[in-house]
Amino acid sequence: MSLSPHYLDRDTAAFLLSARGFNRLDIECVLDLTGPVLRHGAHVWPAVAVERLAARAWWLAPSEAGLSMPEAA
């Protein structure tokens, strides 16, 4: 049994990223790089892709991004 992936609409993704310290240009960059998919006629973004890219925002501390980052090897 597999879980269906979660998707975010543009407004929800932008709100969540903004709440974590991303500015308008940062948000556009994350959304461009994660790329929307078409589901049920609407463009949505895979939540896991948005979260993974947001976690790599070097200009935010891990606590500000609200996501954990792996330690460097």
PDB file of N, CA, C, O and CB in Angstrom:
ATOM      1  N   MET A   1       0.841  -1.179   0.000  1.00  0.00           N
ATOM      2  CA  MET A   1       0.000   0.000   0.000  1.00  0.00           C
ATOM      3  C   MET A   1       0.885   1.240   0.000  1.00  0.00           C
ATOM      4  O   MET A   1       1.772   1.372   0.843  1.00  0.00           O
ATOM      5  CB  MET A   1      -0.956  -0.001   1.216  1.00  0.00           C
ATOM      6  N   SER A   2       0.652   2.128  -0.922  1.00  0.00           N
ATOM      7  CA  SER A   2       1.443   3.357  -0.969  1.00  0.00           C
ATOM      8  C   SER A   2       0.561   4.548  -0.627  1.00  0.00           C
ATOM      9  O   SER A   2      -0.639   4.558  -0.903  1.00  0.00           O
ATOM     10  CB  SER A   2       2.092   3.545  -2.362  1.00  0.00           C
ATOM     11  N   LEU A   3       1.171   5.529  -0.033  1.00  0.00           N
ATOM     12  CA  LEU A   3       0.461   6.751   0.315  1.00  0.00           C
ATOM     13  C   LEU A   3       0.461   7.687  -0.876  1.00  0.00           C
ATOM     14  O   LEU A   3       1.459   7.792  -1.589  1.00  0.00           O
ATOM     15  CB  LEU A   3       1.097   7.433   1.544  1.00  0.00           C
ATOM     16  N   SER A   4      -0.638   8.357  -1.092  1.00  0.00           N
ATOM     17  CA  SER A   4      -0.665   9.331  -2.182  1.00  0.00           C
ATOM     18  C   SER A   4       0.090  10.576  -1.741  1.00  0.00           C
ATOM     19  O   SER A   4      -0.026  11.004  -0.593  1.00  0.00           O
ATOM     20  CB  SER A   4      -2.130   9.683  -2.590  1.00  0.00           C
ATOM     21  N   PRO A   5       0.860  11.153  -2.647  1.00  0.00           N
ATOM     22  CA  PRO A   5       1.624  12.349  -2.286  1.00  0.00           C
ATOM     23  C   PRO A   5       0.696  13.529  -2.012  1.00  0.00           C
ATOM     24  O   PRO A   5      -0.406  13.619  -2.554  1.00  0.00           O
ATOM     25  CB  PRO A   5       2.617  12.708  -3.401  1.00  0.00           C
ATOM     26  N   HIS A   6       1.168  14.421  -1.165  1.00  0.00           N
ATOM     27  CA  HIS A   6       0.414  15.634  -0.855  1.00  0.00           C
ATOM     28  C   HIS A   6       0.844  16.742  -1.801  1.00  0.00           C
ATOM     29  O   HIS A   6       2.016  16.844  -2.163  1.00  0.00           O
ATOM     30  CB  HIS A   6       0.622  16.061   0.624  1.00  0.00           C
ATOM     31  N   TYR A   7      -0.097  17.554  -2.191  1.00  0.00           N
ATOM     32  CA  TYR A   7       0.165  18.651  -3.111  1.00  0.00           C
ATOM     33  C   TYR A   7      -0.305  19.961  -2.501  1.00  0.00           C
ATOM     34  O   TYR A   7      -1.246  19.995  -1.709  1.00  0.00           O
ATOM     35  CB  TYR A   7      -0.526  18.407  -4.464  1.00  0.00           C
ATOM     36  N   LEU A   8       0.373  21.044  -2.885  1.00  0.00           N
ATOM     37  CA  LEU A   8       0.039  22.387  -2.416  1.00  0.00           C
ATOM     38  C   LEU A   8      -0.362  23.244  -3.607  1.00  0.00           C
ATOM     39  O   LEU A   8       0.267  23.184  -4.663  1.00  0.00           O
ATOM     40  CB  LEU A   8       1.232  23.029  -1.651  1.00  0.00           C
ATOM     41  N   ASP A   9      -1.404  24.036  -3.434  1.00  0.00           N
ATOM     42  CA  ASP A   9      -1.694  25.009  -4.485  1.00  0.00           C
ATOM     43  C   ASP A   9      -0.730  26.180  -4.314  1.00  0.00           C
ATOM     44  O   ASP A   9      -0.040  26.271  -3.299  1.00  0.00           O
ATOM     45  CB  ASP A   9      -3.194  25.490  -4.430  1.00  0.00           C
ATOM     46  N   ARG A  10      -0.680  27.059  -5.284  1.00  0.00           N
ATOM     47  CA  ARG A  10       0.291  28.158  -5.286  1.00  0.00           C
ATOM     48  C   ARG A  10       0.149  29.048  -4.050  1.00  0.00           C
ATOM     49  O   ARG A  10       1.150  29.401  -3.425  1.00  0.00           O
ATOM     50  CB  ARG A  10       0.127  29.000  -6.549  1.00  0.00           C
ATOM     51  N   ASP A  11      -1.070  29.409  -3.698  1.00  0.00           N
ATOM     52  CA  ASP A  11      -1.281  30.295  -2.552  1.00  0.00           C
ATOM     53  C   ASP A  11      -0.839  29.650  -1.247  1.00  0.00           C
ATOM     54  O   ASP A  11      -0.232  30.310  -0.404  1.00  0.00           O
ATOM     55  CB  ASP A  11      -2.745  30.690  -2.458  1.00  0.00           C
ATOM     56  N   THR A  12      -1.136  28.372  -1.075  1.00  0.00           N
ATOM     57  CA  THR A  12      -0.741  27.672   0.150  1.00  0.00           C
ATOM     58  C   THR A  12       0.771  27.544   0.237  1.00  0.00           C
ATOM     59  O   THR A  12       1.355  27.786   1.293  1.00  0.00           O
ATOM     60  CB  THR A  12      -1.392  26.285   0.211  1.00  0.00           C
ATOM     61  N   ALA A  13       1.408  27.164  -0.864  1.00  0.00           N
ATOM     62  CA  ALA A  13       2.867  27.040  -0.872  1.00  0.00           C
ATOM     63  C   ALA A  13       3.517  28.386  -0.572  1.00  0.00           C
ATOM     64  O   ALA A  13       4.459  28.456   0.217  1.00  0.00           O
ATOM     65  CB  ALA A  13       3.358  26.500  -2.231  1.00  0.00           C
ATOM     66  N   ALA A  14       3.025  29.447  -1.189  1.00  0.00           N
ATOM     67  CA  ALA A  14       3.584  30.783  -0.960  1.00  0.00           C
ATOM     68  C   ALA A  14       3.389  31.213   0.484  1.00  0.00           C
ATOM     69  O   ALA A  14       4.292  31.799   1.080  1.00  0.00           O
ATOM     70  CB  ALA A  14       2.939  31.805  -1.903  1.00  0.00           C
ATOM     71  N   PHE A  15       2.227  30.933   1.054  1.00  0.00           N
ATOM     72  CA  PHE A  15       1.961  31.298   2.446  1.00  0.00           C
ATOM     73  C   PHE A  15       2.912  30.567   3.388  1.00  0.00           C
ATOM     74  O   PHE A  15       3.484  31.178   4.290  1.00  0.00           O
ATOM     75  CB  PHE A  15       0.503  30.983   2.816  1.00  0.00           C
ATOM     76  N   LEU A  16       3.081  29.263   3.182  1.00  0.00           N
ATOM     77  CA  LEU A  16       3.962  28.483   4.052  1.00  0.00           C
ATOM     78  C   LEU A  16       5.412  28.939   3.940  1.00  0.00           C
ATOM     79  O   LEU A  16       6.108  29.044   4.950  1.00  0.00           O
ATOM     80  CB  LEU A  16       3.858  27.001   3.712  1.00  0.00           C
ATOM     81  N   LEU A  17       5.870  29.208   2.731  1.00  0.00           N
ATOM     82  CA  LEU A  17       7.247  29.676   2.555  1.00  0.00           C
ATOM     83  C   LEU A  17       7.435  31.067   3.143  1.00  0.00           C
ATOM     84  O   LEU A  17       8.460  31.337   3.770  1.00  0.00           O
ATOM     85  CB  LEU A  17       7.624  29.681   1.073  1.00  0.00           C
ATOM     86  N   SER A  18       6.476  31.940   2.955  1.00  0.00           N
ATOM     87  CA  SER A  18       6.545  33.289   3.508  1.00  0.00           C
ATOM     88  C   SER A  18       6.606  33.249   5.031  1.00  0.00           C
ATOM     89  O   SER A  18       7.345  34.018   5.646  1.00  0.00           O
ATOM     90  CB  SER A  18       5.343  34.119   3.049  1.00  0.00           C
ATOM     91  N   ALA A  19       5.840  32.368   5.628  1.00  0.00           N
ATOM     92  CA  ALA A  19       5.827  32.236   7.089  1.00  0.00           C
ATOM     93  C   ALA A  19       7.171  31.753   7.621  1.00  0.00           C
ATOM     94  O   ALA A  19       7.464  31.912   8.806  1.00  0.00           O
ATOM     95  CB  ALA A  19       4.723  31.274   7.523  1.00  0.00           C
ATOM     96  N   ARG A  20       7.987  31.165   6.751  1.00  0.00           N
ATOM     97  CA  ARG A  20       9.304  30.673   7.157  1.00  0.00           C
ATOM     98  C   ARG A  20      10.432  31.606   6.742  1.00  0.00           C
ATOM     99  O   ARG A  20      11.602  31.229   6.795  1.00  0.00           O
ATOM    100  CB  ARG A  20       9.543  29.303   6.573  1.00  0.00           C
ATOM    101  N   GLY A  21      10.085  32.819   6.331  1.00  0.00           N
ATOM    102  CA  GLY A  21      11.107  33.821   6.064  1.00  0.00           C
ATOM    103  C   GLY A  21      11.490  34.014   4.612  1.00  0.00           C
ATOM    104  O   GLY A  21      12.399  34.790   4.321  1.00  0.00           O
ATOM    105  N   PHE A  22      10.838  33.344   3.705  1.00  0.00           N
ATOM    106  CA  PHE A  22      11.142  33.504   2.290  1.00  0.00           C
ATOM    107  C   PHE A  22      10.473  34.769   1.761  1.00  0.00           C
ATOM    108  O   PHE A  22       9.317  35.046   2.079  1.00  0.00           O
ATOM    109  CB  PHE A  22      10.683  32.265   1.486  1.00  0.00           C
ATOM    110  N   ASN A  23      11.207  35.533   0.953  1.00  0.00           N
ATOM    111  CA  ASN A  23      10.596  36.718   0.343  1.00  0.00           C
ATOM    112  C   ASN A  23       9.954  36.320  -0.989  1.00  0.00           C
ATOM    113  O   ASN A  23      10.019  35.159  -1.394  1.00  0.00           O
ATOM    114  CB  ASN A  23      11.659  37.852   0.132  1.00  0.00           C
ATOM    115  N   ARG A  24       9.340  37.281  -1.660  1.00  0.00           N
ATOM    116  CA  ARG A  24       8.600  37.010  -2.895  1.00  0.00           C
ATOM    117  C   ARG A  24       9.473  36.351  -3.962  1.00  0.00           C
ATOM    118  O   ARG A  24       9.039  35.411  -4.627  1.00  0.00           O
ATOM    119  CB  ARG A  24       8.013  38.302  -3.443  1.00  0.00           C
ATOM    120  N   LEU A  25      10.704  36.844  -4.125  1.00  0.00           N
ATOM    121  CA  LEU A  25      11.596  36.274  -5.138  1.00  0.00           C
ATOM    122  C   LEU A  25      12.054  34.867  -4.760  1.00  0.00           C
ATOM    123  O   LEU A  25      12.171  33.995  -5.621  1.00  0.00           O
ATOM    124  CB  LEU A  25      12.812  37.178  -5.338  1.00  0.00           C
ATOM    125  N   ASP A  26      12.316  34.646  -3.458  1.00  0.00           N
ATOM    126  CA  ASP A  26      12.677  33.304  -2.988  1.00  0.00           C
ATOM    127  C   ASP A  26      11.553  32.318  -3.283  1.00  0.00           C
ATOM    128  O   ASP A  26      11.794  31.203  -3.745  1.00  0.00           O
ATOM    129  CB  ASP A  26      12.988  33.322  -1.474  1.00  0.00           C
ATOM    130  N   ILE A  27      10.329  32.742  -3.013  1.00  0.00           N
ATOM    131  CA  ILE A  27       9.161  31.882  -3.221  1.00  0.00           C
ATOM    132  C   ILE A  27       9.032  31.518  -4.693  1.00  0.00           C
ATOM    133  O   ILE A  27       8.802  30.358  -5.032  1.00  0.00           O
ATOM    134  CB  ILE A  27       7.874  32.575  -2.726  1.00  0.00           C
ATOM    135  N   GLU A  28       9.180  32.507  -5.567  1.00  0.00           N
ATOM    136  CA  GLU A  28       9.095  32.236  -7.006  1.00  0.00           C
ATOM    137  C   GLU A  28      10.177  31.255  -7.439  1.00  0.00           C
ATOM    138  O   GLU A  28       9.930  30.377  -8.265  1.00  0.00           O
ATOM    139  CB  GLU A  28       9.217  33.542  -7.810  1.00  0.00           C
ATOM    140  N   CYS A  29      11.365  31.405  -6.883  1.00  0.00           N
ATOM    141  CA  CYS A  29      12.468  30.505  -7.216  1.00  0.00           C
ATOM    142  C   CYS A  29      12.141  29.075  -6.789  1.00  0.00           C
ATOM    143  O   CYS A  29      12.305  28.143  -7.576  1.00  0.00           O
ATOM    144  CB  CYS A  29      13.772  30.979  -6.544  1.00  0.00           C
ATOM    145  N   VAL A  30      11.683  28.895  -5.560  1.00  0.00           N
ATOM    146  CA  VAL A  30      11.329  27.558  -5.072  1.00  0.00           C
ATOM    147  C   VAL A  30      10.236  26.946  -5.944  1.00  0.00           C
ATOM    148  O   VAL A  30      10.323  25.780  -6.328  1.00  0.00           O
ATOM    149  CB  VAL A  30      10.865  27.620  -3.597  1.00  0.00           C
ATOM    150  N   LEU A  31       9.214  27.730  -6.254  1.00  0.00           N
ATOM    151  CA  LEU A  31       8.111  27.200  -7.061  1.00  0.00           C
ATOM    152  C   LEU A  31       8.565  26.882  -8.484  1.00  0.00           C
ATOM    153  O   LEU A  31       8.133  25.886  -9.062  1.00  0.00           O
ATOM    154  CB  LEU A  31       6.949  28.197  -7.095  1.00  0.00           C
ATOM    155  N   ASP A  32       9.431  27.718  -9.050  1.00  0.00           N
ATOM    156  CA  ASP A  32       9.955  27.438 -10.393  1.00  0.00           C
ATOM    157  C   ASP A  32      10.793  26.162 -10.408  1.00  0.00           C
ATOM    158  O   ASP A  32      10.667  25.340 -11.315  1.00  0.00           O
ATOM    159  CB  ASP A  32      10.795  28.621 -10.894  1.00  0.00           C
ATOM    160  N   LEU A  33      11.645  26.004  -9.401  1.00  0.00           N
ATOM    161  CA  LEU A  33      12.546  24.852  -9.376  1.00  0.00           C
ATOM    162  C   LEU A  33      11.835  23.545  -9.048  1.00  0.00           C
ATOM    163  O   LEU A  33      12.260  22.481  -9.498  1.00  0.00           O
ATOM    164  CB  LEU A  33      13.644  25.087  -8.375  1.00  0.00           C
ATOM    165  N   THR A  34      10.776  23.610  -8.283  1.00  0.00           N
ATOM    166  CA  THR A  34      10.053  22.378  -7.959  1.00  0.00           C
ATOM    167  C   THR A  34       9.030  22.036  -9.023  1.00  0.00           C
ATOM    168  O   THR A  34       8.605  20.885  -9.125  1.00  0.00           O
ATOM    169  CB  THR A  34       9.367  22.505  -6.609  1.00  0.00           C
ATOM    170  N   GLY A  35       8.631  23.010  -9.812  1.00  0.00           N
ATOM    171  CA  GLY A  35       7.751  22.777 -10.948  1.00  0.00           C
ATOM    172  C   GLY A  35       6.367  22.274 -10.591  1.00  0.00           C
ATOM    173  O   GLY A  35       6.223  21.332  -9.812  1.00  0.00           O
ATOM    174  N   PRO A  36       5.364  22.890 -11.150  1.00  0.00           N
ATOM    175  CA  PRO A  36       4.000  22.430 -10.875  1.00  0.00           C
ATOM    176  C   PRO A  36       3.660  21.179 -11.685  1.00  0.00           C
ATOM    177  O   PRO A  36       4.261  20.903 -12.723  1.00  0.00           O
ATOM    178  CB  PRO A  36       2.990  23.543 -11.185  1.00  0.00           C
ATOM    179  N   VAL A  37       2.697  20.446 -11.187  1.00  0.00           N
ATOM    180  CA  VAL A  37       2.114  19.326 -11.921  1.00  0.00           C
ATOM    181  C   VAL A  37       0.626  19.621 -12.075  1.00  0.00           C
ATOM    182  O   VAL A  37       0.041  20.360 -11.283  1.00  0.00           O
ATOM    183  CB  VAL A  37       2.361  17.948 -11.184  1.00  0.00           C
ATOM    184  N   LEU A  38       0.040  19.048 -13.077  1.00  0.00           N
ATOM    185  CA  LEU A  38      -1.382  19.274 -13.329  1.00  0.00           C
ATOM    186  C   LEU A  38      -2.178  18.125 -12.722  1.00  0.00           C
ATOM    187  O   LEU A  38      -2.023  16.973 -13.130  1.00  0.00           O
ATOM    188  CB  LEU A  38      -1.671  19.406 -14.858  1.00  0.00           C
ATOM    189  N   ARG A  39      -3.026  18.438 -11.751  1.00  0.00           N
ATOM    190  CA  ARG A  39      -3.890  17.436 -11.113  1.00  0.00           C
ATOM    191  C   ARG A  39      -5.306  17.969 -11.083  1.00  0.00           C
ATOM    192  O   ARG A  39      -5.571  19.042 -10.540  1.00  0.00           O
ATOM    193  CB  ARG A  39      -3.398  17.091  -9.672  1.00  0.00           C
ATOM    194  N   HIS A  40      -6.204  17.216 -11.666  1.00  0.00           N
ATOM    195  CA  HIS A  40      -7.624  17.600 -11.701  1.00  0.00           C
ATOM    196  C   HIS A  40      -7.812  18.992 -12.292  1.00  0.00           C
ATOM    197  O   HIS A  40      -8.675  19.753 -11.855  1.00  0.00           O
ATOM    198  CB  HIS A  40      -8.225  17.551 -10.291  1.00  0.00           C
ATOM    199  N   GLY A  41      -6.991  19.316 -13.292  1.00  0.00           N
ATOM    200  CA  GLY A  41      -7.117  20.586 -13.992  1.00  0.00           C
ATOM    201  C   GLY A  41      -6.498  21.780 -13.294  1.00  0.00           C
ATOM    202  O   GLY A  41      -6.656  22.912 -13.752  1.00  0.00           O
ATOM    203  N   ALA A  42      -5.799  21.551 -12.200  1.00  0.00           N
ATOM    204  CA  ALA A  42      -5.176  22.660 -11.456  1.00  0.00           C
ATOM    205  C   ALA A  42      -3.675  22.426 -11.333  1.00  0.00           C
ATOM    206  O   ALA A  42      -3.223  21.289 -11.199  1.00  0.00           O
ATOM    207  CB  ALA A  42      -5.815  22.811 -10.044  1.00  0.00           C
ATOM    208  N   HIS A  43      -2.912  23.506 -11.380  1.00  0.00           N
ATOM    209  CA  HIS A  43      -1.474  23.409 -11.155  1.00  0.00           C
ATOM    210  C   HIS A  43      -1.224  23.366  -9.654  1.00  0.00           C
ATOM    211  O   HIS A  43      -1.671  24.238  -8.908  1.00  0.00           O
ATOM    212  CB  HIS A  43      -0.713  24.604 -11.817  1.00  0.00           C
ATOM    213  N   VAL A  44      -0.500  22.334  -9.225  1.00  0.00           N
ATOM    214  CA  VAL A  44      -0.157  22.155  -7.816  1.00  0.00           C
ATOM    215  C   VAL A  44       1.309  21.739  -7.725  1.00  0.00           C
ATOM    216  O   VAL A  44       1.899  21.289  -8.707  1.00  0.00           O
ATOM    217  CB  VAL A  44      -1.087  21.092  -7.136  1.00  0.00           C
ATOM    218  N   TRP A  45       1.884  21.895  -6.545  1.00  0.00           N
ATOM    219  CA  TRP A  45       3.281  21.575  -6.315  1.00  0.00           C
ATOM    220  C   TRP A  45       3.375  20.437  -5.313  1.00  0.00           C
ATOM    221  O   TRP A  45       2.681  20.456  -4.296  1.00  0.00           O
ATOM    222  CB  TRP A  45       4.058  22.813  -5.816  1.00  0.00           C
ATOM    223  N   PRO A  46       4.227  19.435  -5.581  1.00  0.00           N
ATOM    224  CA  PRO A  46       4.410  18.348  -4.618  1.00  0.00           C
ATOM    225  C   PRO A  46       4.995  18.902  -3.314  1.00  0.00           C
ATOM    226  O   PRO A  46       6.049  19.537  -3.321  1.00  0.00           O
ATOM    227  CB  PRO A  46       5.334  17.242  -5.206  1.00  0.00           C
ATOM    228  N   ALA A  47       4.312  18.660  -2.213  1.00  0.00           N
ATOM    229  CA  ALA A  47       4.737  19.210  -0.924  1.00  0.00           C
ATOM    230  C   ALA A  47       6.147  18.749  -0.561  1.00  0.00           C
ATOM    231  O   ALA A  47       6.941  19.535  -0.043  1.00  0.00           O
ATOM    232  CB  ALA A  47       3.754  18.803   0.177  1.00  0.00           C
ATOM    233  N   VAL A  48       6.461  17.491  -0.824  1.00  0.00           N
ATOM    234  CA  VAL A  48       7.778  16.975  -0.464  1.00  0.00           C
ATOM    235  C   VAL A  48       8.880  17.707  -1.226  1.00  0.00           C
ATOM    236  O   VAL A  48       9.945  17.961  -0.662  1.00  0.00           O
ATOM    237  CB  VAL A  48       7.855  15.470  -0.740  1.00  0.00           C
ATOM    238  N   ALA A  49       8.650  18.047  -2.483  1.00  0.00           N
ATOM    239  CA  ALA A  49       9.654  18.767  -3.270  1.00  0.00           C
ATOM    240  C   ALA A  49       9.845  20.185  -2.741  1.00  0.00           C
ATOM    241  O   ALA A  49      10.973  20.666  -2.641  1.00  0.00           O
ATOM    242  CB  ALA A  49       9.249  18.806  -4.753  1.00  0.00           C
ATOM    243  N   VAL A  50       8.751  20.850  -2.405  1.00  0.00           N
ATOM    244  CA  VAL A  50       8.836  22.208  -1.849  1.00  0.00           C
ATOM    245  C   VAL A  50       9.575  22.173  -0.516  1.00  0.00           C
ATOM    246  O   VAL A  50      10.440  23.012  -0.268  1.00  0.00           O
ATOM    247  CB  VAL A  50       7.420  22.826  -1.668  1.00  0.00           C
ATOM    248  N   GLU A  51       9.244  21.211   0.343  1.00  0.00           N
ATOM    249  CA  GLU A  51       9.892  21.098   1.652  1.00  0.00           C
ATOM    250  C   GLU A  51      11.376  20.802   1.518  1.00  0.00           C
ATOM    251  O   GLU A  51      12.189  21.388   2.231  1.00  0.00           O
ATOM    252  CB  GLU A  51       9.223  20.012   2.483  1.00  0.00           C
ATOM    253  N   ARG A  52      11.739  19.900   0.612  1.00  0.00           N
ATOM    254  CA  ARG A  52      13.155  19.547   0.443  1.00  0.00           C
ATOM    255  C   ARG A  52      13.968  20.734  -0.048  1.00  0.00           C
ATOM    256  O   ARG A  52      15.069  20.980   0.445  1.00  0.00           O
ATOM    257  CB  ARG A  52      13.303  18.379  -0.534  1.00  0.00           C
ATOM    258  N   LEU A  53      13.437  21.465  -1.010  1.00  0.00           N
ATOM    259  CA  LEU A  53      14.170  22.623  -1.518  1.00  0.00           C
ATOM    260  C   LEU A  53      14.233  23.724  -0.463  1.00  0.00           C
ATOM    261  O   LEU A  53      15.269  24.371  -0.311  1.00  0.00           O
ATOM    262  CB  LEU A  53      13.514  23.153  -2.805  1.00  0.00           C
ATOM    263  N   ALA A  54      13.158  23.943   0.255  1.00  0.00           N
ATOM    264  CA  ALA A  54      13.143  24.967   1.303  1.00  0.00           C
ATOM    265  C   ALA A  54      14.149  24.641   2.401  1.00  0.00           C
ATOM    266  O   ALA A  54      14.747  25.548   2.981  1.00  0.00           O
ATOM    267  CB  ALA A  54      11.736  25.100   1.903  1.00  0.00           C
ATOM    268  N   ALA A  55      14.339  23.369   2.688  1.00  0.00           N
ATOM    269  CA  ALA A  55      15.289  22.963   3.722  1.00  0.00           C
ATOM    270  C   ALA A  55      16.726  23.289   3.334  1.00  0.00           C
ATOM    271  O   ALA A  55      17.604  23.351   4.195  1.00  0.00           O
ATOM    272  CB  ALA A  55      15.156  21.476   4.000  1.00  0.00           C
ATOM    273  N   ARG A  56      16.967  23.493   2.061  1.00  0.00           N
ATOM    274  CA  ARG A  56      18.317  23.794   1.584  1.00  0.00           C
ATOM    275  C   ARG A  56      18.588  25.284   1.442  1.00  0.00           C
ATOM    276  O   ARG A  56      19.603  25.682   0.869  1.00  0.00           O
ATOM    277  CB  ARG A  56      18.549  23.123   0.265  1.00  0.00           C
ATOM    278  N   ALA A  57      17.703  26.093   1.952  1.00  0.00           N
ATOM    279  CA  ALA A  57      17.884  27.546   1.881  1.00  0.00           C
ATOM    280  C   ALA A  57      18.998  27.940   2.847  1.00  0.00           C
ATOM    281  O   ALA A  57      18.779  28.038   4.055  1.00  0.00           O
ATOM    282  CB  ALA A  57      16.550  28.307   2.221  1.00  0.00           C
ATOM    283  N   TRP A  58      20.170  28.159   2.315  1.00  0.00           N
ATOM    284  CA  TRP A  58      21.337  28.436   3.151  1.00  0.00           C
ATOM    285  C   TRP A  58      21.235  29.755   3.896  1.00  0.00           C
ATOM    286  O   TRP A  58      21.917  29.942   4.903  1.00  0.00           O
ATOM    287  CB  TRP A  58      22.576  28.437   2.310  1.00  0.00           C
ATOM    288  N   TRP A  59      20.400  30.672   3.427  1.00  0.00           N
ATOM    289  CA  TRP A  59      20.296  31.975   4.067  1.00  0.00           C
ATOM    290  C   TRP A  59      19.378  31.959   5.284  1.00  0.00           C
ATOM    291  O   TRP A  59      19.294  32.958   5.998  1.00  0.00           O
ATOM    292  CB  TRP A  59      19.805  32.992   3.075  1.00  0.00           C
ATOM    293  N   LEU A  60      18.687  30.850   5.536  1.00  0.00           N
ATOM    294  CA  LEU A  60      17.836  30.718   6.711  1.00  0.00           C
ATOM    295  C   LEU A  60      18.454  29.711   7.665  1.00  0.00           C
ATOM    296  O   LEU A  60      19.006  28.698   7.236  1.00  0.00           O
ATOM    297  CB  LEU A  60      16.402  30.290   6.315  1.00  0.00           C
ATOM    298  N   ALA A  61      18.363  29.985   8.942  1.00  0.00           N
ATOM    299  CA  ALA A  61      18.788  28.996   9.931  1.00  0.00           C
ATOM    300  C   ALA A  61      17.788  27.841   9.895  1.00  0.00           C
ATOM    301  O   ALA A  61      16.622  28.056   9.564  1.00  0.00           O
ATOM    302  CB  ALA A  61      18.883  29.627  11.374  1.00  0.00           C
ATOM    303  N   PRO A  62      18.217  26.620  10.229  1.00  0.00           N
ATOM    304  CA  PRO A  62      17.287  25.485  10.190  1.00  0.00           C
ATOM    305  C   PRO A  62      16.020  25.724  11.013  1.00  0.00           C
ATOM    306  O   PRO A  62      14.939  25.287  10.621  1.00  0.00           O
ATOM    307  CB  PRO A  62      17.981  24.237  10.691  1.00  0.00           C
ATOM    308  N   SER A  63      16.143  26.404  12.132  1.00  0.00           N
ATOM    309  CA  SER A  63      14.954  26.659  12.951  1.00  0.00           C
ATOM    310  C   SER A  63      14.013  27.637  12.265  1.00  0.00           C
ATOM    311  O   SER A  63      12.799  27.551  12.449  1.00  0.00           O
ATOM    312  CB  SER A  63      15.357  27.200  14.324  1.00  0.00           C
ATOM    313  N   GLU A  64      14.550  28.573  11.471  1.00  0.00           N
ATOM    314  CA  GLU A  64      13.701  29.521  10.757  1.00  0.00           C
ATOM    315  C   GLU A  64      12.962  28.848   9.616  1.00  0.00           C
ATOM    316  O   GLU A  64      11.810  29.179   9.336  1.00  0.00           O
ATOM    317  CB  GLU A  64      14.529  30.680  10.227  1.00  0.00           C
ATOM    318  N   ALA A  65      13.617  27.910   8.961  1.00  0.00           N
ATOM    319  CA  ALA A  65      12.979  27.223   7.844  1.00  0.00           C
ATOM    320  C   ALA A  65      11.940  26.228   8.333  1.00  0.00           C
ATOM    321  O   ALA A  65      11.062  25.815   7.576  1.00  0.00           O
ATOM    322  CB  ALA A  65      14.021  26.511   6.991  1.00  0.00           C
ATOM    323  N   GLY A  66      12.041  25.847   9.598  1.00  0.00           N
ATOM    324  CA  GLY A  66      11.078  24.909  10.145  1.00  0.00           C
ATOM    325  C   GLY A  66      11.293  23.489   9.668  1.00  0.00           C
ATOM    326  O   GLY A  66      10.421  22.634   9.823  1.00  0.00           O
ATOM    327  N   LEU A  67      12.454  23.240   9.086  1.00  0.00           N
ATOM    328  CA  LEU A  67      12.760  21.926   8.546  1.00  0.00           C
ATOM    329  C   LEU A  67      14.161  21.537   8.981  1.00  0.00           C
ATOM    330  O   LEU A  67      15.014  22.399   9.189  1.00  0.00           O
ATOM    331  CB  LEU A  67      12.631  21.909   7.002  1.00  0.00           C
ATOM    332  N   SER A  68      14.395  20.259   9.116  1.00  0.00           N
ATOM    333  CA  SER A  68      15.726  19.818   9.512  1.00  0.00           C
ATOM    334  C   SER A  68      16.605  19.663   8.281  1.00  0.00           C
ATOM    335  O   SER A  68      16.127  19.327   7.198  1.00  0.00           O
ATOM    336  CB  SER A  68      15.654  18.492  10.297  1.00  0.00           C
ATOM    337  N   MET A  69      17.886  19.913   8.462  1.00  0.00           N
ATOM    338  CA  MET A  69      18.838  19.762   7.364  1.00  0.00           C
ATOM    339  C   MET A  69      19.862  18.715   7.771  1.00  0.00           C
ATOM    340  O   MET A  69      20.270  18.683   8.932  1.00  0.00           O
ATOM    341  CB  MET A  69      19.531  21.123   7.012  1.00  0.00           C
ATOM    342  N   PRO A  70      20.287  17.860   6.852  1.00  0.00           N
ATOM    343  CA  PRO A  70      21.296  16.860   7.192  1.00  0.00           C
ATOM    344  C   PRO A  70      22.641  17.523   7.470  1.00  0.00           C
ATOM    345  O   PRO A  70      22.977  18.555   6.891  1.00  0.00           O
ATOM    346  CB  PRO A  70      21.435  15.831   6.061  1.00  0.00           C
ATOM    347  N   GLU A  71      23.389  16.911   8.359  1.00  0.00           N
ATOM    348  CA  GLU A  71      24.729  17.403   8.670  1.00  0.00           C
ATOM    349  C   GLU A  71      25.656  17.115   7.493  1.00  0.00           C
ATOM    350  O   GLU A  71      25.471  16.138   6.769  1.00  0.00           O
ATOM    351  CB  GLU A  71      25.274  16.752   9.973  1.00  0.00           C
ATOM    352  N   ALA A  72      26.651  17.973   7.312  1.00  0.00           N
ATOM    353  CA  ALA A  72      27.640  17.752   6.253  1.00  0.00           C
ATOM    354  C   ALA A  72      28.498  16.545   6.618  1.00  0.00           C
ATOM    355  O   ALA A  72      28.789  16.316   7.791  1.00  0.00           O
ATOM    356  CB  ALA A  72      28.530  19.018   6.038  1.00  0.00           C
ATOM    357  N   ALA A  73      28.891  15.795   5.632  1.00  0.00           N
ATOM    358  CA  ALA A  73      29.706  14.592   5.875  1.00  0.00           C
ATOM    359  C   ALA A  73      31.111  14.972   6.236  1.00  0.00           C
ATOM    360  O   ALA A  73      31.945  14.098   6.475  1.00  0.00           O
ATOM    361  CB  ALA A  73      29.715  13.676   4.652  1.00  0.00           C
TER     362      ALA A  73
END
